[in-house]
Amino acid sequence: MNWRGAAGGALLTVPLLNDFAANVGRRIAFGLGVVLGLGILIVRRHVPESPRRLFIHGRDREAEELVDGIEEEVEREKGVRLEEPPQSEGSGRVLAPGAGLTALMPYAGARPRSIAVAMARFVRSATRTGSLIR
């Protein structure tokens, strides 16, 4: 999903670089990137994390508190009592699509993305130097 934003930003810089002088267009594009980045930082401070993401990262208590708060707000606004959801017989942990690497980590405290990046760098450097191919 992140590639869409990068592609959109790259397409938006084309008119800036074509319609303005080279030294002005690139400065405008850079400045717009800074403004958009600051806007994203400000918005992220006020938007809560999703309960799914909190569960995936082992922050079950915070996710439960967030869902409880939302349910209380809905009950207050609608004036009705919400029913308890049925309990599943599974492990109780809900994994989002694409969370396979996180689910495979058997030890606590591991940062799956860091491990995946380290593995990718190792394979890239090993295959470039020919260490693995002989």
NORJO-V557968 format. One record per run of one state. SS is the DSSP state (A for helix, B for strand, O for the rest). FROM is the first residue (numbers start at 1). TO is the last residue. Records with the same first field share a line. If there is no record, write none. Layout:
BEGIN
SS = FROM-TO ; FROM-TO
END
This chain:
BEGIN
O = 1-1 ; 20-21 ; 47-50 ; 57-59 ; 79-99 ; 105-111 ; 130-134
A = 2-19 ; 22-46 ; 51-56 ; 60-78 ; 100-104 ; 112-129
END
